[in-house]
Amino acid sequence: MEPEERPDDSYYEIVSPEEELADLQERESDIFQEIADIDRASAVRKKPFLDELKELSARKLQKMHEINDDPEPQQQAKPAGPAYLYWVDSMMFHNQCSVIIAVNLILMGLELGCSACPNHDFYQELETCFLAFYVSELSLHLLYH
């Protein structure tokens, strides 16, 4: 049997505990310096955001004071038109107008899909009805407002 080969002792550097401690302290100092550098860079990047946040907080506080100093909420001015046209601003009227617009869009798509349809006159009459509705809606809004 061959004797077990040992690696050359010159390969391993023998470091005294004092030298190892000095290396660890130097590495620790380097890490603290890197952390300090990161903190400085972070502070520079955070400064504009902190300034903006401070400004927004001041503006928010000012608005809160304005609201608290003015106990009466701002009331929306009533339209100048006749009172019996109040329904022109109702949600129901707006929903009905939206439905009519959607139906008009669908019919326009159908009309484009069959350009050679024999019902061309029918589509013309429907377009005239939609136009009359749109003019009426606009006139009602103008009268009421």
Contacts in CASP RR format, 6 or more apart in sequence:
PFRMAT RR
TARGET T0000
AUTHOR 0000-0000-0000
METHOD contacts of the structure
MODEL  1
MEPEERPDDSYYEIVSPEEELADLQERESDIFQEIADIDRASAVRKKPFL
DELKELSARKLQKMHEINDDPEPQQQAKPAGPAYLYWVDSMMFHNQCSVI
IAVNLILMGLELGCSACPNHDFYQELETCFLAFYVSELSLHLLYH
15 23 0 8 1.000
79 89 0 8 1.000
79 144 0 8 1.000
79 145 0 8 1.000
80 145 0 8 1.000
81 143 0 8 1.000
81 144 0 8 1.000
81 145 0 8 1.000
82 143 0 8 1.000
82 144 0 8 1.000
85 140 0 8 1.000
85 143 0 8 1.000
85 144 0 8 1.000
86 144 0 8 1.000
87 93 0 8 1.000
88 140 0 8 1.000
88 141 0 8 1.000
88 143 0 8 1.000
88 144 0 8 1.000
89 144 0 8 1.000
97 137 0 8 1.000
100 130 0 8 1.000
100 133 0 8 1.000
104 130 0 8 1.000
107 123 0 8 1.000
107 126 0 8 1.000
111 117 0 8 1.000
111 123 0 8 1.000
117 123 0 8 1.000
END
